[in-house]
Amino acid sequence: MPLAAPAPAVAARDDADLARAIAGGDVPAFEQLMRRYNRVLFRTARAILKDDGEAEDALQEAYLHAYRSIAAFRGDARLSTWLVRIVANEALARLRKQARRAAILPLHHDDDAAALETAAMTEAPAMDRPDHARQQAEMRHLLEARIDALPDAYRAVFVLRAVEEMSVEDTATGLGIPEATVRSRFFRARSLLRESLARDVDRAYGDAFGFAGERCDRIVANVLARLAGVTGRRD
């Protein structure tokens, strides 16, 4: 008896289909949507709040809001862009509350929609050698720290454009700012990031090819041992 042909793979549901299903109360469809966009939405919240825990809380609240209001989604923009906007608004609201609690000056209105600009960086690729994995992790932490240090008005733009590779149009729609503002802030963010990384490199020059400690002791000991072999040890 011939073997039965394998069942065809089930095609992933597109965004429009997911949105319609979720509007009808399909919770598994909503789970699929969350898994599809978790990374970009977490990075958006993280770029604004600069705190992993706060970003997770903001994302969860934004998802609940999205679930309740998805029937209003008309497809004028991409679903991912619509979700980015919801997450950005939730994170910015939390940022304002933090500012009020800390009794600091509020953000300028023009910066509010842009306080979201940067980044989490790409995950270190898997490496067979532990030293490579460690180096990749150290580089990732350095980049994350430098992205966190970018001004509020640039971070989210940088994360969405450079890390998530979103288009200028989608980034502008998601953050609620003009496309020209996206371009200028992205250019400035890259310049600031290069400058800060260059300063790190300059400071590291003095530590390059480290010589003190074990290496120094080993060379001295080896030379003394060879001298003793040639000339004989003197008391």
matplotlib code that plots the C-alpha trace (Angstrom):
import matplotlib.pyplot as plt

x = [0.0, 1.5, 2.3, -0.1, 1.1, 2.1, -0.5, 0.2, 1.7, -0.9, -0.2, 0.3, -2.8, -2.3, -2.8, -6.2, -7.5, -6.1, -7.7, -11.1, -10.8, -9.7, -12.6, -14.8, -13.3, -10.8, -8.3, -5.9, -5.7, -4.7, -2.0, -0.7, -0.7, 1.2, 3.9, 4.2, 4.8, 6.2, 9.7, 9.1, 6.5, 8.7, 11.6, 9.3, 8.2, 11.8, 13.1, 10.8, 10.9, 14.5, 13.5, 12.7, 10.1, 8.3, 8.4, 6.8, 4.0, 3.3, 3.2, 0.7, -1.6, -1.2, -2.2, -5.3, -6.2, -5.6, -7.7, -10.6, -10.4, -9.3, -12.8, -12.0, -8.9, -9.8, -6.5, -5.6, -2.1, -0.3, -1.5, 2.1, 2.1, -1.3, 0.0, 3.3, 1.2, -0.8, 2.3, 4.0, 1.0, 0.9, 4.7, 4.6, 1.7, 3.8, 6.8, 4.7, 3.5, 7.1, 8.0, 5.2, 6.1, 9.7, 8.7, 10.7, 9.9, 7.5, 8.6, 8.0, 4.9, 6.8, 9.1, 6.3, 5.5, 9.2, 10.4, 10.5, 13.6, 16.0, 17.0, 17.6, 20.0, 20.1, 20.7, 24.2, 24.4, 25.0, 28.8, 30.5, 33.3, 32.5, 34.9, 33.1, 29.7, 31.1, 32.5, 29.2, 27.3, 29.7, 29.3, 25.5, 25.5, 27.7, 25.4, 22.3, 23.9, 24.9, 21.4, 19.8, 22.0, 20.6, 18.3, 14.6, 13.6, 15.9, 15.8, 12.5, 13.2, 16.6, 15.2, 12.4, 14.5, 17.8, 16.9, 13.5, 14.2, 10.8, 10.3, 10.3, 6.6, 5.7, 7.9, 6.4, 2.9, 3.6, 5.2, 2.8, 5.6, 6.3, 8.5, 11.0, 11.3, 12.0, 14.8, 16.4, 16.2, 17.5, 20.5, 21.2, 20.9, 23.4, 25.8, 25.5, 25.9, 29.0, 30.5, 29.9, 31.3, 34.3, 35.0, 34.8, 37.3, 39.6, 39.5, 40.3, 43.5, 45.5, 44.3, 45.0, 47.4, 47.5, 51.0, 50.9, 50.3, 50.6, 52.1, 54.7, 55.7, 55.8, 58.2, 60.5, 60.6, 61.3, 64.1, 65.7, 65.4, 67.2, 69.9, 70.4, 70.8, 73.4, 75.5, 74.8, 72.9, 74.7, 74.2]
y = [0.0, 3.3, 5.7, 8.5, 11.9, 14.1, 16.6, 20.1, 22.6, 24.9, 28.4, 31.1, 33.3, 36.8, 39.9, 40.7, 37.2, 37.3, 40.7, 39.5, 36.3, 38.3, 40.7, 37.7, 36.5, 34.0, 33.9, 31.4, 33.9, 36.6, 34.3, 33.9, 37.6, 38.2, 35.7, 37.2, 40.8, 40.3, 41.2, 44.5, 45.6, 44.8, 46.7, 49.7, 49.8, 49.1, 52.0, 54.4, 53.1, 51.9, 49.1, 45.5, 45.0, 48.3, 47.4, 44.0, 45.6, 48.2, 45.6, 43.5, 46.5, 47.5, 44.0, 44.1, 47.4, 46.1, 43.0, 45.2, 47.6, 45.5, 45.6, 49.3, 48.3, 49.1, 48.2, 51.7, 51.0, 47.7, 45.8, 45.9, 49.7, 49.9, 47.8, 49.8, 53.0, 51.4, 50.2, 53.6, 55.4, 53.1, 53.4, 57.2, 57.4, 55.4, 57.6, 60.7, 59.1, 58.3, 61.9, 63.3, 60.9, 62.0, 65.6, 66.3, 68.5, 66.9, 66.0, 68.6, 67.7, 67.4, 64.9, 62.8, 60.9, 60.4, 59.4, 55.9, 55.7, 53.0, 49.8, 46.4, 44.9, 41.8, 38.7, 37.3, 34.5, 31.0, 30.2, 26.9, 28.4, 29.9, 32.8, 33.9, 33.7, 35.7, 38.4, 38.6, 39.0, 41.7, 43.6, 43.3, 44.7, 47.6, 48.4, 48.2, 50.5, 53.0, 52.9, 53.4, 56.5, 58.1, 61.0, 60.1, 61.7, 59.4, 56.0, 54.5, 55.8, 54.1, 50.8, 50.6, 51.7, 50.0, 47.0, 46.1, 47.5, 49.1, 51.6, 55.3, 55.4, 52.7, 54.2, 57.6, 56.1, 54.0, 56.8, 59.5, 61.8, 63.2, 61.1, 64.0, 63.8, 60.1, 60.6, 63.4, 61.6, 58.4, 60.2, 62.0, 58.8, 56.9, 59.8, 59.9, 56.1, 56.2, 59.0, 57.1, 53.9, 55.7, 57.1, 53.6, 52.4, 55.3, 54.6, 50.9, 51.7, 51.8, 48.3, 46.7, 43.7, 43.8, 43.1, 43.4, 40.5, 36.9, 37.7, 40.0, 37.4, 34.6, 36.4, 37.5, 34.0, 32.4, 34.9, 34.4, 30.6, 30.8, 33.0, 30.6, 27.8, 29.7, 31.4, 29.2, 30.4, 32.8, 32.9]
z = [0.0, -0.9, 1.9, 2.4, 1.4, 4.3, 5.3, 4.0, 6.5, 7.9, 6.6, 9.3, 9.6, 8.3, 10.4, 9.0, 9.7, 13.2, 13.9, 12.8, 14.9, 18.0, 17.6, 17.7, 21.0, 19.6, 22.5, 20.7, 17.8, 20.3, 21.7, 18.2, 17.7, 21.0, 20.1, 16.7, 17.9, 21.5, 20.6, 18.7, 21.2, 24.3, 22.7, 22.1, 25.7, 26.9, 24.8, 26.5, 30.1, 30.2, 32.7, 31.8, 34.5, 33.7, 30.0, 30.7, 32.8, 30.1, 27.4, 29.3, 29.8, 26.2, 25.1, 27.2, 25.7, 22.2, 22.8, 24.0, 21.1, 18.2, 16.7, 15.9, 13.8, 10.2, 8.5, 7.6, 8.9, 9.6, 12.6, 14.0, 13.6, 15.4, 18.2, 18.5, 18.9, 21.8, 23.5, 23.1, 24.6, 27.6, 28.2, 27.8, 30.3, 32.8, 32.1, 32.9, 36.2, 37.1, 36.4, 38.6, 41.4, 41.2, 41.1, 38.0, 35.1, 32.6, 29.1, 26.5, 24.5, 21.3, 22.9, 24.4, 21.2, 20.7, 24.1, 22.7, 20.8, 21.1, 21.8, 22.9, 20.8, 18.7, 20.7, 20.6, 18.0, 19.4, 19.4, 20.0, 21.9, 25.4, 24.9, 21.7, 23.5, 26.4, 24.0, 22.2, 25.5, 26.7, 23.4, 23.6, 27.2, 26.1, 23.2, 25.3, 27.9, 25.2, 23.6, 27.1, 27.4, 24.2, 24.8, 25.3, 22.0, 20.0, 21.7, 20.3, 16.8, 16.9, 18.2, 15.7, 12.7, 13.5, 15.6, 14.3, 10.8, 10.5, 7.7, 8.2, 7.4, 9.9, 12.6, 12.1, 12.3, 15.3, 17.3, 16.1, 14.7, 11.2, 8.9, 8.7, 12.5, 12.3, 9.8, 11.7, 15.1, 13.6, 12.0, 15.3, 17.4, 15.2, 15.5, 19.3, 19.5, 17.3, 19.4, 22.7, 21.4, 20.1, 23.5, 25.0, 22.5, 23.2, 27.0, 26.3, 24.4, 27.6, 28.5, 25.2, 25.2, 28.9, 30.3, 34.1, 36.4, 35.3, 31.8, 33.3, 36.0, 33.4, 31.1, 33.9, 35.3, 31.9, 31.2, 34.6, 34.2, 30.9, 32.3, 35.1, 32.6, 30.6, 33.3, 36.3, 39.4, 41.6, 45.4]

ax = plt.figure().add_subplot(projection="3d")
ax.plot(x, y, z, "-o")
ax.set_aspect("equal")
plt.show()
